[in-house]
Amino acid sequence: MDFGRLITAMVTPMDEQLQVNWSAVEPLIDYLIDEQQSDALVINGTTGESPTLTEAEKLKLIEIAVKHAKGRAKIIAGTGSNDTAHTIHFSREVEKLGVDALLVVAPYYNRPSQEGLYQHFKAVSEAVSTPVILYNVPSRTSVNISAETTIRLSRLPNIVATKDCTSTDQLTVTLSGVAEGFTVYSGDDSMTLPALAIGCHGIISVASHVIGKEMKAMIQHYLNGETAEAALLNRKLHPVFTGLFTAPSPAPVKHALKVKGIDVGGVRLPLVKLNESEAQFVESLLK
């Protein structure tokens, strides 16, 4: 299933008291779709500070996004947790809001086996009719959905894609075996061009908050066969791809947005805002 080439994992705007700044949500959605050319938005992903949002906040954010996007971009909602029963419960609640897909992260902390991962995702996919996108991010979950498990899950009718933050080696094995029509996205900005080169469909991105237009141009150059132009853009954008992760995300990208005149506030504990040197570094990236 095609959710576009460039998907932005949207930050959650906060006010000075670190409550969700509801008045800033719709302008941010417009900015990401109209100015940064996002094909789809992930609401309540890690970049949206999902670990520290309440369930009520998540549902309200998703509802606003679906209504305000009005089909201009696909809306993908993060609904995963490390508890299969709760993931099913929340996915069913989110499904009522009319999202285009559910992004379900690998269960974190309890570190299931590959069979446990398979059964978890199978149970979730069977509990909803909305398409499910796997989310494999071992650096955060301490568990890797192996290529073989992803291939196995791709055979299930309601699991349609994966966001995979592993290596080109694992992605290559995954791509060689997944079911026809199953879509593979990289979740690592600096891997955007290499991932396209090995056959991935696109990127679920953080950097696209501030360089989405440039990333879209790089992707289009590659698709047009203009590989030298794509490679040149990749080299220019690479410092931003990596620089936005020099402190725990999404603090750097939230500061970058502020520099661009889009104030989305700070981050909730246990994350903290950038210190002075970190802020100066992010500012230097945008120059």
Secondary structure, DSSP 8 states (H G I E B T S, - for coil): ----SEEEE----B-TTSSB-GGGHHHHHHIIIIIS--SEEEESSGGGTGGGS-HHHHHHHHHHHHHHHTTSSEEEEE---S-HHHHHHHHHHHHTTT-SEEEEE---SS---HHHHHHHHHHHHHH-SS-EEEEE-HHHHS----HHHHHHHHTSTTEEEEEE-S-HHHHHHHHHHS-TT-EEEE--GGGHHHHHHHT--EEEESTHHHHHHHHHHHHHHHHTT-HHHHHHHHHHHHHHHHHTTSSSTTHHHHHHHHHTT-------TTS----HHHHHHHHHHH-
